[in-house]
């Protein structure tokens, strides 16, 4: 994206492989700086977005974790897993309909495609993230403030808070069994 001040024009070229900007985002965007009396917007987007491959990669990752019996052990791993689970409805909708959608709008659009058991991991993840609350110790805050990729990796692996017991109890074997059902159903629908 670049700003041509002479003409007050913004041009977005979304043809590159890493230039994914849902055009629907622009419905909620506002230009706050610089202030122009008028603005002309020209969009060129890639209409051939491959939603399915991203969804399949994520589903394969869930399956691999299950085979390896991998479970998150700290809040950063947990937050990452929950974020993936909560992205499933959006990716599923986009794959099925070959269209973009806001994540928050995707839940109601696809929920009826799944049984209660298949939907339980999404409901559980939603509940956990809605009530998300954890606090870092002063030492953890200090470590998290260190810059550098290696420092961040070491800190998030060894010095992050553990997952609270109440959340661990929600992420029991039933959660992962239902997640397997969800993954299986989606793969049946899209392949």
C-alpha positions, -999 to +999 in steps of 0.1 A: +000+000+000+013+035-007+001+070-004+003+093-033+001+128-016-001+146-049-034+130-058-046+119-023-048+084-036-042+051-019-034+021-040-035-014-027-021-042-048-030-076-033-015-099-060+015-111-040+015-143-020+018-124+013-006-096+005-037-109+020-060-081+031-096-089+033-114-062+013-142-065+039-118-049+064-120-016+045-157-014+054-147-006+089-115+014+082-111+051+087-084+074+075-072+094+105-039+108+091-032+127+070-064+145+068-076+151+032-108+167+020-112+138-004-095+105-009-096+081-039-091+044-032-080+019-059-080-017-050-065-046-069-070-079-051-061-114-059-094-132-064-077-166-064-070-169-027-063-205-016-082-208+017-082-246+017-044-251+020-042-230+051-071-248+067-057-282+058-022-273+073-039-263+105-060-295+107-029-316+099-011-298+128-040-307+152-037-344+140+000-344+144-002-331+179-028-357+188-006-385+174+023-372+195-001-366+225+012-330+226-006-307+250+001-270+258+021-266+290+021-229+295-003-200+288+015-189+256+012-223+241-024-224+253-032-191+238-017-201+204-037-234+204-070-216+213-064-190+186-060-218+161-092-235+173-111-201+171-098-195+136-114-228+123-149-214+116-135-185+096-112-207+075-139-233+071-164-207+059-138-192+035-129-227+021-165-238+016-178-205+001-145-193-015-151-159+002-136-139+030-154-133+063-146-117+096-138-143+122-165-130+146-191-134+119-181-168+109-192-186+140-229-182+134-225-188+097-210-223+101-222-236+135-252-255+120-228-275+099-215-293+130-230-316+156-229-305+193-199-326+200-180-313+169-187-278+180-177-283+217-139-274+212-149-241+197-174-234+225-148-243+251-121-222+235-145-193+233-153-197+269-117-198+280-107-168+258-137-148+270-126-153+306-089-150+299-071-137+329-035-143+340-009-122+357+028-122+353+052-119+382+076-089+382+104-112+371+083-126+342+074-091+331+110-081+332+120-111+311+092-105+287+105-070+281+138-083+268+142-078+231+155-104+206+140-135+191+161-159+211+154-142+244+117-143+236+118-180+227+136-189+259+114-168+281+081-181+266+093-216+269+108-217+304+095-187+323+059-183+314+030-190+338+016-225+338-019-232+327-044-227+356-059-260+368-094-248+361-085-244+324-066-277+324-097-294+335-116-280+306-090-292+282-094-328+291-093-359+269-130-352+259-119-318+245-093-334+223-116-363+213-142-337+202-115-317+184-106-349+164-143-352+155-143-316+143-111-321+122-125-353+107-158-336+098-141-306+082-118-328+062-148-348+049-165-316+039-136-300+021-118-328+004 
